[in-house]
């Protein structure tokens, strides 16, 4: 006859097996993976359709989106002399004008330098608007990874709308405080477009001039200028749950496809120029 201790051992093993098959609720770290808490990274990709090295940056952004998903908010800012149209004849190559007033101011127009000084494309600003923080594509993944696990100080909610009758795009923005602070804040709001088929020079391709290149995340306009709006000073403490609401509207140009357009909004520290949170939302989702 088996002892009672034998049955106790069998019962204990069964209980352990049963609970080992139970699902463990997250959040948890598996294989040293980083937990994402909602902090998003803004990438301002300064680019140009006549820049043969710039498709390398476009491919880098695609890889970053594949790796980090919604944590990446890219904006392609066409600027410098590499963004200059080569002709006004729409039947010829490189006739399209991607330039914007924001891109002209920050990156430079034609052969004049912009706010960032002399820059060499492709280059970008990642979670920062400081001119001395311009980086090349090799640094972007590391910069994203360095803040990915951070808890965001703010959340941004975007409520876009579009009126066919007057071609007016509207963006209602809500900024919600997650961590109390004394920061001075600014808000910048863009409209960007995906799926623009136009010419692009690409030195890695043969031939170099690609007629039907797909341009994505293209900055079309800023709703509120080159630096945005100051939305909070640093005199009063902002507490958890505080909200700041702003509304903007913009006339859509006739050559923009509103069905491919998104609103991008981001808040940054006015003093340090650090981008604290970014968000994007399709206009006609």
SVG drawing of the C-alpha trace seen along z (x, -y; Angstrom):
<svg xmlns="http://www.w3.org/2000/svg" viewBox="-20 -82 47 84">
<polyline fill="none" stroke="black" stroke-width="0.4" points="0.0,0.0 1.2,-3.5 1.7,-5.9 -0.3,-9.1 2.9,-11.0 2.9,-9.5 -0.5,-10.9 0.4,-14.3 3.4,-14.5 1.2,-13.5 -1.4,-16.1 1.3,-18.8 2.7,-18.0 -0.7,-18.2 -1.4,-21.7 2.0,-23.0 1.3,-21.7 -2.1,-23.3 -1.0,-26.7 2.1,-26.7 -0.2,-26.5 -2.2,-29.5 -1.7,-32.8 0.3,-35.4 -1.1,-38.9 1.2,-41.7 3.0,-44.0 6.1,-41.9 9.5,-41.7 10.3,-38.7 13.8,-38.0 14.9,-41.5 12.3,-43.2 11.5,-46.8 8.0,-47.6 6.4,-50.5 4.4,-52.9 3.1,-55.1 6.0,-57.5 6.2,-58.4 9.2,-59.6 9.0,-62.4 11.4,-62.2 11.8,-65.3 13.4,-63.8 15.0,-66.6 14.9,-65.4 14.6,-66.4 13.5,-64.8 16.9,-65.6 18.9,-64.1 20.1,-60.7 21.0,-59.5 17.7,-60.5 15.9,-57.3 18.2,-55.6 16.6,-57.7 13.2,-56.8 14.0,-53.1 15.4,-53.6 12.1,-55.1 10.2,-52.1 12.5,-49.8 12.0,-51.8 8.2,-51.7 8.4,-47.9 10.5,-47.6 8.9,-50.1 5.4,-50.4 3.2,-53.3 6.1,-54.6 7.5,-56.3 5.9,-59.5 7.8,-60.6 7.5,-63.8 9.4,-64.3 10.5,-67.9 11.5,-68.7 14.1,-71.6 17.4,-72.9 18.4,-73.1 17.8,-69.4 14.0,-70.2 14.1,-72.7 12.0,-71.8 14.1,-71.5 11.4,-72.8 7.9,-74.2 7.0,-71.8 4.7,-69.2 5.5,-66.7 9.2,-66.6 11.1,-65.1 11.4,-66.8 8.8,-69.4 6.9,-68.9 7.3,-71.4 7.3,-69.7 8.5,-72.8 6.7,-74.4 7.3,-77.6 8.2,-75.4 10.8,-73.5 12.2,-76.7 12.6,-78.2 14.1,-75.2 16.1,-73.5 16.7,-76.4 15.3,-77.3 17.3,-77.0 20.9,-77.9 20.1,-79.9 20.6,-78.3 17.7,-77.9 17.3,-77.9 19.4,-74.7 22.3,-76.3 24.1,-74.3 22.8,-70.7 23.8,-67.8 20.9,-65.5 19.7,-63.1 19.6,-64.3 17.0,-64.6 15.9,-65.9 14.7,-63.2 12.6,-64.2 14.3,-67.6 14.2,-71.0 17.7,-72.1 19.8,-72.9 22.8,-71.2 20.8,-67.9 20.8,-67.2 21.7,-63.6 22.2,-61.2 20.1,-58.1 22.5,-55.7 21.6,-57.4 17.8,-57.3 17.2,-53.7 19.3,-54.3 17.6,-57.6 14.2,-55.9 15.3,-53.0 16.7,-55.3 13.3,-56.8 11.0,-54.0 10.4,-52.7 9.9,-56.2 6.5,-57.0 5.1,-60.0 4.7,-63.2 1.7,-64.0 -0.8,-62.3 -2.2,-63.9 -5.6,-63.3 -6.3,-64.5 -9.9,-65.0 -9.6,-65.8 -12.4,-66.7 -12.7,-67.8 -15.3,-69.8 -15.7,-69.2 -17.7,-72.4 -14.9,-74.7 -11.8,-72.3 -11.1,-73.1 -9.3,-70.7 -9.7,-71.1 -7.8,-69.7 -9.0,-69.8 -6.1,-68.9 -6.2,-67.8 -3.1,-67.6 -3.4,-65.6 -0.9,-65.8 0.4,-62.4 3.3,-63.7 3.0,-67.0 5.6,-69.5 6.5,-73.2 7.4,-73.1 6.8,-75.8 5.1,-74.1 4.7,-74.7 2.5,-72.9 3.2,-72.3 0.6,-70.9 1.2,-69.6 -0.7,-68.1 1.2,-65.4 0.4,-63.2 1.2,-59.7 1.3,-58.0 2.5,-60.9 3.8,-59.5 6.5,-61.7 10.1,-61.7 12.9,-60.9 16.7,-60.5 18.1,-57.4 21.8,-56.5 21.2,-52.9 18.9,-52.3 19.5,-51.9 18.6,-54.2 19.1,-56.8 16.0,-58.8 12.8,-57.0 9.6,-58.3 7.0,-56.7 8.5,-56.9 6.2,-56.8 6.7,-59.7 5.3,-59.2 4.9,-61.3 5.4,-64.4 4.9,-67.7 2.2,-69.7 1.8,-72.6 2.1,-73.7 -1.2,-74.8 0.6,-77.2 3.9,-78.5 7.5,-77.5 7.6,-77.1 3.9,-76.6 2.0,-78.1 3.1,-78.5 0.4,-76.8 1.7,-76.9 4.2,-79.0 6.3,-77.6 4.9,-79.8 2.2,-77.3 2.5,-73.6 0.6,-71.4 -1.0,-68.4 -1.9,-65.0 -5.1,-65.1 -4.9,-68.7 -6.0,-69.3 -5.0,-71.9 -7.3,-72.2 -6.5,-73.9 -8.3,-74.1 -6.8,-74.8 -8.0,-74.9 -6.3,-75.0 -7.3,-75.3 -6.4,-72.1 -4.6,-72.7 -6.3,-71.2 -3.4,-68.8 -3.4,-67.2 -5.3,-64.0 -7.2,-64.5 -7.8,-60.7 -4.1,-60.2 -3.6,-63.0 -2.9,-62.9 -2.6,-65.4 0.6,-65.3 0.8,-67.1 3.6,-67.3 4.4,-69.2 7.8,-70.3 9.6,-72.1 9.8,-75.7 13.1,-76.2 15.0,-73.0 13.4,-72.2 12.9,-68.6 9.9,-67.0 7.9,-65.4 5.2,-63.6 3.9,-63.3 0.7,-61.9 -0.7,-61.3 -4.3,-60.7 -5.7,-60.1 -8.0,-63.0 -10.7,-60.8 -10.3,-57.7"/>
</svg>
